[in-house]
Structures are given as C-alpha cells and as structure tokens.
Amino acid sequence: MALPDEKTVDTRYWRFCAWMGPLFVAVFYYCWGVLGHNFPPFTPDTPASEVAGWFRENANGARLGMVVAMTFAPAYGVWGYSLAKVLEQVDGKDTILVQLARVGAAWTTITVLIPSSFWLTAAFRPEALPDWMIQMLYDMAWLLIDLAYAVTSVQLFALGVGFLGDKRTTPLIPKWLAWYGIWVGFMFILECVMPYFRNGAFARSGILNFWIEFLIWMAWVPVLTGYVLKAIGRIERGE
C-alpha cells in the first residue's frame, strides 16, 4: 500500500531511534531496579530504619544507578518518536494520534526523571538524613512513578488506536499487538489503589501493582520494537 501524501520516506535514523526502546528497558531494569533496590521494591510496611540502613550501606551503588537511569531516560522519548514516525505512515502526518503518541512518550520520560531524582536525593547524603526522611523520599518516588501512569497510557492508547486503523492487507503492526498496548494502558488503572495498601497484591510490591503492571509494559517495549524495525523495512520498500 503506497503512502497517500508522498512517494518516498526519509527513514534515516529511524532504526537507531527504535533501538533506544530496548536499550532503555535494559538500563532501567538494572540501574533503577537492581542498583536502586526497586526490582522488587521495599514493601510499604518495611520499617524506616531498614530502608534508611540500605541506603546508607549502598549509597554509591544507588547513586550510580539513579545517575545512569536519569541519563538514559530520554532514550524512551527518542524511541517514542520513532514509533510516531511509523504511525504517520498509517494515520497521516501530524494527526492528533501521532501527536499524542509523541507527547505521551515525552511525558513518560519526565516521570522517570523526577522519581529517580528523589531516590538519588535519598542516596546523596543518607548519613545526614533521619530514617523517616529517607523513607519519605523512597515513598514519594514510588507514588509519583506509579500514579503518573496516565501519561504512558496516552501513548499506549494513541499507538493502539492508530495502528488498528491500518488498512493494509498485512498491517505494519499486527492488530493483536495494537490491542495489547491498549490493554496495558487500561491495566495501569490498577495503580490508583496502590496508595491504600501497604501489603498484599495491590501494594507497590504486590503481584498486581508491581509484577504484572511493570512486566507487561516492559515486555511491550521490545516486542513492539521488533515489529517496528520490520515495518521500517516495509516502508522503505513502499509496501
């Protein structure tokens, strides 16, 4: 299916930008998750002394993790822009869905940067901070990164709806993957109950609010990237 507005598309750098998604997930998992003790996180009912003790004993690792996580956070936004360029080949240049896909990716980048700065603050001089303050910074970061889910849902919904409108015999992005993204966006709504639970499935470390919510999103990124890379090749061939 040929493009409606132009015969050729300049796809320079699209692949490079698309690979930023899996890179972001890998760096985010290790630096934010492992080095920052967020994968899995402390349970909300963990005593402040235990949280503070961990930051004092692992301050250098936590600082390194958050610094690198913040440095690579823009990779998500770069990845999101490559998706938007592919979406343009389906929905048209600068349509509302394309613009929402872009801003959703940009907003998500910010919701990674700000909470990471809170964790970094907790690790900056933990020996000088009281236990309750370190716990508060840890809680603030989790409340923001979880409850800001809606900005990522904007991107998920825009991409999902846009790719469902592909009229090609073989869509650039499979319809099942478009629906999967929409489903992930709706599943994030479960984060709204997180502030009301300090243990169990709905707590920030629980099976639903952490293991399911984070993993289905983190799986979506590399899977979608694989199909986007294939789609770029098809766009270059004019399919």
Secondary structure as GFF3:
##gff-version 3
##sequence-region A 1 239
A	DSSP	alpha_helix	14	18	.	.	.	ID=ss1
A	DSSP	alpha_helix	20	27	.	.	.	ID=ss2
A	DSSP	pi_helix	28	35	.	.	.	ID=ss3
A	DSSP	alpha_helix	48	57	.	.	.	ID=ss4
A	DSSP	alpha_helix	59	72	.	.	.	ID=ss5
A	DSSP	alpha_helix	74	91	.	.	.	ID=ss6
A	DSSP	alpha_helix	96	124	.	.	.	ID=ss7
A	DSSP	three_ten_helix	126	128	.	.	.	ID=ss8
A	DSSP	alpha_helix	131	147	.	.	.	ID=ss9
A	DSSP	alpha_helix	149	164	.	.	.	ID=ss10
A	DSSP	alpha_helix	175	187	.	.	.	ID=ss11
A	DSSP	three_ten_helix	188	196	.	.	.	ID=ss12
A	DSSP	pi_helix	207	212	.	.	.	ID=ss13
A	DSSP	alpha_helix	213	236	.	.	.	ID=ss14
###
